[in-house]
Amino acid sequence: MQYRERGMDMGKGISYFGLVAMGVGCMLGTSWLLLTGTWLDTAGGLLNLAVAFALCIVIELPFAFAYMEAIPMLPLPGGEVVYSYAAFGPGGGFAVGWAGILMNTIVFCWVDLAAVSLLDGLFPALGTTAVLYHVGEFAVTLPNVALQLALAGGILWVQLRGANVCASLAKIATVVLLVMCAIGLAICFTHFDPAVYAADGGLDFNFSGSAALLSLLVFSVAGWETVSKAAADATGPAARKAGAALITCLFLVTGILCLVSTAVAGCMPWTEAIGRTAPFADVLVGLTGQSWVRPLFLITAFVGAVGVMNSTLYSSARMLYGLAQFALVSPKFAKLHPRYTTPTRCIWFTAAFVVLTPFTGKLLFLPFINVASLTTIVMWVMTYAAVLTLRRSRPELRRPVSMPGGRVTAVLGAAASVFLAGNILLPMSPGALDGLEYALAALLAALGAGLYLRRDRSVSRQEQEKRIFGDLLRR
């Protein structure tokens, strides 16, 4: 097994901007263009929407603060796998690692589907030509299947070339997204009309609307934790500022999403935005009088989708590699590419899930996304708990950064953990899983259990800990 005592040389060289780009690329994607109408409908008004975004920051910030302490404390490949193994042992390390792999892999598959849907919007014939069969009401066409597999293959090729290539793609996608969002927001706010913003009861407040939207937003702005995996491939000042990069991603993307929704509602009555595929683009077409603006922004969203696929496949492969390094899955996954030193088998394994996606259409879209929400919660909550646990069990670990906020953050994190778990597990909550989603979660958990049973049992617990900590305990 090609094991590296303090990490892995996978084309190191990710800069601070590269870390931010990896996080933003995983977070922004297509939601800023495609989900505005859904968010407004769910919230039932602009004030409800603004409150939901504010609460989303409050809920996710304690978890982000926990990552700020964890990343420089254990700056090793695997991210959450390392933190949870150190705190809870092999079972905890594998559980959070498998949750992270599932979350990123599901998002990778979904965004591949969303990207081709954007192409269908640009070229409608793609969704109607050479229909192979129907899955429910959704048509599966030969062009769409070919495009989805080709797009996934392109991202796979980038991943095999190393972390610096992944970061370069993320930078390009992030710059394109941020520039186009900034231009669109500038145009909208130049024509912002307070009377339109307040129309149709937009400023009436109903907390139930905010709570319902919050269930969607918590997952919609997830992805900042990608920085924790990329940090192992960062060097120099970037490695020391990984926590700051993570917080930057959280505030930047959440702010952009809220501003886009606000901009739309200030130029079009919010009830008119409901049901539209891309209300932000529609508003800009109306303001500029240029019909080409809509396809331009659809192309921009496609670039964002590519950025998300790049970041999520990177994260899932690195987490699987971490599991292999610490003998929590078969050592075969620890094999590195002889030239690019990338975890080839991990990349192929996680990318293989996308092979089934084109053939199921959109039938399992929502169930899988809800399962991804569950795995995200597992990953965040266990990382948060690991940071608190390690303060007691491993006080000798070097902590260049402490979780900001002290006891206040600890209390808020505990409350956020209870809220997130209850929101998805309690039957009466707006984000509760249904029977099909529980079945999918159980099936994926069984697959993970099978991988765990085939782990390298010849490696002792002491050797596993040595691989995790290296000389950190002796500092």
C-alpha positions in Angstrom: 0.0 0.0 0.0 1.4 3.4 -1.0 1.0 5.0 2.4 2.2 8.5 3.2 3.0 9.2 6.9 1.9 12.8 6.9 -0.4 12.9 3.9 -0.3 12.2 0.2 1.4 14.0 -2.6 -1.4 14.4 -5.1 -0.2 17.3 -7.1 0.0 19.7 -4.1 -0.2 23.4 -4.7 -3.8 24.5 -3.9 -3.7 28.2 -3.0 -6.0 30.1 -0.7 -8.1 31.2 -3.7 -8.1 27.6 -4.8 -9.5 26.5 -1.5 -12.3 29.1 -1.7 -12.9 28.1 -5.3 -13.3 24.5 -4.4 -15.8 25.4 -1.7 -17.7 27.9 -3.8 -17.7 25.6 -6.7 -19.3 22.9 -4.6 -21.9 25.3 -3.1 -23.1 27.7 -5.8 -23.7 25.5 -8.7 -27.2 26.0 -10.3 -29.3 26.9 -7.3 -28.9 30.6 -7.7 -30.5 30.5 -11.1 -33.0 27.5 -10.9 -34.3 27.5 -7.3 -35.4 31.1 -6.7 -39.0 30.4 -7.6 -39.0 27.3 -5.4 -37.6 29.2 -2.4 -40.1 32.0 -2.8 -43.0 29.6 -3.0 -41.8 27.6 0.0 -41.2 30.7 2.1 -44.5 32.4 1.1 -43.0 35.9 1.0 -39.8 37.9 1.0 -39.5 38.6 4.7 -40.0 34.9 5.4 -37.2 34.1 2.9 -34.8 36.6 4.5 -35.4 35.2 7.9 -34.8 31.7 6.6 -31.4 32.7 5.1 -30.4 34.4 8.4 -31.3 31.3 10.4 -29.4 29.1 8.0 -26.3 31.0 8.8 -26.9 30.8 12.5 -27.5 27.0 12.3 -24.5 26.2 10.1 -22.0 28.6 11.7 -21.3 26.4 14.8 -20.4 23.5 12.5 -18.2 25.7 10.4 -16.4 26.9 13.5 -15.8 23.3 14.5 -14.2 22.7 11.2 -12.0 25.8 11.8 -10.5 24.1 14.8 -10.4 20.6 13.3 -8.6 21.3 10.0 -5.3 22.7 11.4 -5.4 20.3 14.4 -5.4 17.3 12.1 -4.2 18.5 8.7 -4.3 15.1 7.1 -6.1 13.6 4.0 -9.6 12.4 4.7 -11.1 15.4 6.4 -14.0 14.3 8.6 -12.7 10.7 8.6 -9.7 11.8 10.6 -11.6 13.9 13.1 -14.2 11.2 13.9 -11.7 8.4 14.0 -9.5 10.3 16.5 -12.6 10.9 18.7 -14.7 7.8 18.3 -12.5 5.1 16.9 -12.8 3.0 13.7 -16.6 2.7 13.7 -17.0 6.5 14.0 -14.4 7.2 11.4 -16.0 4.9 8.9 -19.5 6.1 9.6 -18.7 9.7 9.0 -16.5 8.9 6.0 -19.2 6.8 4.3 -21.8 9.5 5.0 -19.5 12.1 3.3 -18.8 9.8 0.4 -22.6 9.3 -0.2 -23.4 13.0 0.2 -20.8 14.1 -2.4 -21.5 11.2 -4.7 -25.3 11.8 -4.7 -24.7 15.5 -5.4 -22.3 14.6 -8.2 -24.9 12.4 -9.9 -27.7 14.9 -9.4 -25.8 17.8 -10.8 -24.8 15.7 -13.8 -28.6 15.3 -14.4 -29.2 19.0 -13.7 -26.4 20.1 -16.1 -28.0 18.1 -19.0 -31.4 19.5 -18.1 -29.8 23.0 -18.6 -28.6 21.8 -22.0 -32.2 20.6 -22.7 -33.3 24.2 -22.0 -30.8 25.5 -24.5 -31.5 22.8 -27.1 -35.0 21.4 -26.5 -34.5 18.6 -29.2 -32.1 16.9 -26.8 -35.0 16.0 -24.5 -37.3 14.7 -27.2 -35.1 13.0 -29.8 -34.4 9.2 -29.8 -36.6 8.5 -26.7 -35.4 5.2 -25.3 -38.2 4.7 -22.7 -40.1 6.6 -20.0 -39.5 6.4 -16.3 -42.8 7.5 -14.9 -43.5 10.8 -16.7 -39.9 11.4 -17.5 -38.4 10.6 -20.9 -35.0 9.0 -21.1 -33.4 10.0 -24.5 -30.2 8.7 -26.2 -28.7 12.2 -26.5 -29.2 13.0 -22.8 -27.7 9.6 -21.7 -24.7 10.2 -24.0 -24.2 13.8 -22.7 -24.5 12.8 -19.0 -21.9 10.0 -19.4 -19.6 12.2 -21.5 -19.8 15.1 -18.9 -19.1 12.7 -16.0 -16.2 11.2 -18.0 -14.7 14.6 -18.5 -14.8 15.4 -14.8 -13.3 12.0 -14.1 -10.4 12.8 -16.5 -9.7 16.1 -14.6 -9.7 14.3 -11.2 -7.2 11.7 -12.4 -4.8 14.5 -13.3 -4.3 15.8 -9.7 -5.5 18.3 -7.1 -3.9 21.3 -8.8 -5.8 20.5 -12.0 -9.1 20.2 -10.0 -8.4 23.5 -8.3 -7.7 25.2 -11.6 -11.1 24.0 -13.0 -12.7 25.2 -9.8 -11.1 28.6 -10.1 -12.4 29.0 -13.7 -15.9 28.0 -12.8 -15.9 30.2 -9.7 -14.7 33.3 -11.5 -17.3 32.8 -14.3 -20.1 32.3 -11.7 -19.2 35.3 -9.5 -18.7 37.7 -12.4 -22.0 36.8 -14.0 -23.8 36.9 -10.7 -22.3 40.3 -10.0 -23.3 41.7 -13.4 -26.9 40.3 -13.0 -27.2 41.7 -9.5 -26.0 45.1 -10.5 -28.5 45.3 -13.3 -31.4 44.2 -11.1 -30.6 46.5 -8.2 -30.3 49.4 -10.5 -33.9 48.9 -11.4 -35.0 47.7 -7.9 -38.5 48.9 -7.0 -39.5 48.8 -3.3 -43.2 48.8 -4.3 -42.7 45.6 -6.3 -40.7 44.1 -3.5 -43.5 44.6 -1.1 -46.3 43.5 -3.5 -48.6 40.5 -2.8 -47.9 40.5 0.9 -44.2 40.0 0.4 -43.4 41.7 3.7 -45.9 39.8 5.8 -44.2 37.5 8.2 -45.1 33.9 9.0 -42.5 31.9 10.8 -43.8 28.6 9.4 -42.8 29.8 6.0 -39.3 30.5 7.2 -39.1 27.1 8.9 -40.3 25.3 5.8 -37.7 27.0 3.6 -35.0 26.5 6.2 -35.3 22.7 5.6 -34.3 23.2 2.0 -31.7 25.9 2.5 -29.6 23.9 5.0 -28.7 21.5 2.3 -28.8 24.0 -0.6 -25.8 25.9 0.9 -23.9 22.8 2.0 -20.5 22.1 0.4 -18.3 24.5 2.4 -16.9 21.4 4.2 -15.1 20.5 0.9 -12.4 22.9 2.1 -11.5 20.4 4.8 -10.5 17.8 2.2 -8.7 20.2 -0.1 -6.7 21.6 2.8 -4.5 18.5 2.9 -3.4 19.5 -0.7 -2.8 23.1 0.2 0.7 24.6 0.9 2.2 27.6 2.7 -0.2 30.3 3.9 -3.2 28.6 2.3 -2.8 25.6 4.6 -2.8 27.9 7.6 -5.9 29.8 6.4 -8.1 26.9 5.4 -10.6 27.6 8.2 -10.9 31.2 7.0 -11.5 30.0 3.5 -14.3 27.7 4.7 -16.0 30.6 6.5 -15.6 32.8 3.5 -17.4 30.2 1.3 -20.3 30.0 3.8 -20.9 33.7 4.0 -20.2 34.5 0.3 -22.5 31.9 -1.2 -25.3 32.3 1.3 -25.2 36.1 0.7 -25.3 35.6 -3.1 -28.3 33.3 -2.9 -30.2 35.7 -0.7 -29.3 38.7 -2.9 -30.4 36.9 -6.1 -33.8 36.1 -4.6 -34.1 39.7 -3.3 -33.1 41.1 -6.7 -35.7 39.0 -8.5 -38.5 40.1 -6.1 -37.5 43.8 -6.5 -38.1 43.7 -10.2 -40.9 41.1 -10.5 -43.7 40.4 -8.0 -42.5 37.4 -6.1 -45.7 35.4 -6.9 -44.9 35.7 -10.7 -41.5 34.2 -10.1 -43.0 30.9 -8.8 -43.2 28.2 -11.5 -40.5 29.8 -13.7 -37.4 27.7 -14.5 -35.0 30.6 -14.3 -36.7 33.8 -12.9 -33.4 35.6 -12.4 -32.6 35.2 -16.1 -36.2 36.1 -17.1 -36.0 39.4 -15.1 -32.7 40.3 -16.8 -34.2 39.7 -20.2 -37.1 42.0 -19.3 -34.8 44.7 -18.0 -32.3 44.6 -20.9 -34.7 43.7 -23.7 -32.2 41.2 -25.0 -33.4 37.6 -25.5 -29.8 36.2 -25.6 -29.4 37.0 -21.9 -31.4 33.9 -20.9 -29.3 31.3 -22.7 -26.2 33.2 -21.6 -27.2 32.7 -17.9 -28.2 29.1 -18.6 -24.7 28.5 -19.9 -23.3 30.2 -16.8 -25.4 27.8 -14.6 -24.0 24.9 -16.7 -20.4 26.1 -15.9 -21.5 26.2 -12.2 -22.8 22.6 -12.5 -19.4 21.5 -13.8 -17.7 23.2 -10.9 -20.0 21.3 -8.4 -19.3 18.0 -10.1 -15.6 18.7 -9.9 -15.6 19.6 -6.2 -17.9 16.8 -5.1 -16.1 14.0 -6.9 -12.8 15.4 -5.4 -14.3 15.2 -1.9 -15.8 11.8 -2.2 -12.6 10.2 -3.6 -10.4 11.9 -1.0 -12.6 10.6 1.8 -12.6 7.1 0.4 -8.8 7.3 0.2 -8.7 8.4 3.8 -10.7 5.3 4.8 -8.2 3.1 2.9 -5.2 4.8 4.5 -6.6 4.1 7.9 -7.5 0.4 7.1 -11.2 1.1 7.3 -11.9 -0.3 3.8 -9.9 -2.6 1.5 -6.2 -1.5 1.0 -6.8 -1.8 -2.7 -8.4 1.7 -2.6 -5.1 3.2 -1.4 -3.4 2.6 -4.7 -2.1 5.8 -6.3 -1.6 6.6 -10.0 2.0 6.1 -10.9 2.4 9.4 -12.6 -0.2 11.8 -11.1 -0.2 10.2 -7.6 -4.0 10.5 -7.5 -6.2 7.9 -5.7 -7.3 6.3 -9.0 -9.5 3.5 -7.7 -11.3 5.8 -5.3 -12.1 8.2 -8.1 -13.3 5.3 -10.3 -15.4 3.8 -7.5 -17.2 7.0 -6.6 -17.7 8.1 -10.2 -19.2 4.7 -11.1 -22.5 5.6 -9.4 -23.2 8.1 -12.1 -23.4 5.3 -14.7 -26.9 4.4 -13.4 -28.1 8.0 -13.2 -28.9 8.7 -16.9 -31.0 5.6 -17.1 -33.4 6.5 -14.2 -34.3 10.0 -15.4 -35.6 12.2 -12.7 -37.7 9.6 -10.9 -35.4 9.2 -7.9 -34.2 12.8 -7.9 -35.9 14.0 -4.7 -35.5 10.8 -2.7 -31.8 10.7 -3.3 -31.4 14.4 -2.5 -33.2 13.9 0.8 -30.9 11.0 1.6 -28.0 13.3 0.9 -29.4 15.7 3.4 -29.4 13.0 6.0 -25.7 12.1 5.3 -24.8 15.8 5.4 -26.3 16.1 8.9 -24.4 13.0 10.0 -21.1 14.5 8.7 -21.6 17.9 10.3 -22.9 16.7 13.7 -20.2 14.0 14.1 -17.4 16.5 13.2 -18.8 19.0 15.7 -19.0 16.3 18.4 -15.5 15.1 17.5 -14.0 18.5 18.1 -15.6 18.7 21.6 -14.7 15.2 22.4 -11.0 15.6 21.4 -10.7 18.5 23.8 -11.1 16.0 26.6 -9.6 12.9 25.2 -6.7 14.4 23.3 -5.8 17.7 25.1 -2.2 17.3 23.9 -3.1 17.9 20.3 -1.8 21.1 18.9 -4.7 23.6 18.2 -3.5 26.6 16.1 -7.1 27.7 16.0 -9.8 27.3 18.6 -13.5 27.1 17.8 -14.7 30.7 18.0 -17.4 31.6 20.5 -16.4 29.2 23.3 -19.4 27.9 25.3 -21.9 30.0 23.3 -20.9 28.2 20.1 -21.0 24.9 21.9 -24.6 25.5 23.0 -25.7 26.8 19.6 -24.0 23.7 18.0 -25.9 21.3 20.3 -29.2 23.1 19.6 -28.5 23.1 15.8 -27.7 19.4 16.0 -31.0 18.6 17.6 -32.9 20.8 15.2 -31.3 19.2 12.1 -31.8 15.7 13.3 -35.4 16.3 14.3 -36.2 18.1 11.1 -35.3 15.1 9.0 -36.3 12.2 11.3 -39.5 13.3 13.1 -42.5 12.4 10.9 -44.3 15.7 11.5 -41.4 17.9 10.5 -41.3 19.6 7.0 -38.1 17.8 6.0 -39.0 14.3 7.2 -37.9 11.3 5.2 -40.6 9.0 3.8 -40.6 5.2 3.4 -38.8 5.1 0.0 -36.1 7.4 1.3 -35.6 5.3 4.5 -35.3 2.2 2.2 -32.7 4.0 0.0 -30.7 5.1 3.1 -30.8 1.5 4.4 -29.6 0.1 1.1 -26.7 2.5 0.9 -25.8 1.9 4.6 -25.7 -1.9 3.8 -23.3 -1.2 1.0 -21.1 0.7 3.4 -21.3 -2.1 5.9 -20.1 -4.5 3.2 -17.1 -2.3 2.5 -16.3 -2.0 6.2 -16.4 -5.8 6.7 -13.8 -6.1 3.9 -11.4 -3.7 5.6 -7.8 -4.6 6.2 -8.0 -6.5 9.5 -4.2 -7.2 9.6 -3.6 -3.6 10.7 -3.6 -3.1 14.5 -5.4 -0.3 16.3 -2.0 1.1 17.3 -0.9 1.1 13.7 -4.1 2.8 12.6 -3.6 5.6 15.1 0.0 6.0 14.0 -1.2 6.5 10.5 -3.7 9.1 11.6 -1.6 11.1 14.0 1.9 10.5 12.8 4.1 12.7 15.1 1.3 15.1 16.1 1.0 13.6 19.6 4.7 14.2 20.2 4.6 17.9 19.5 
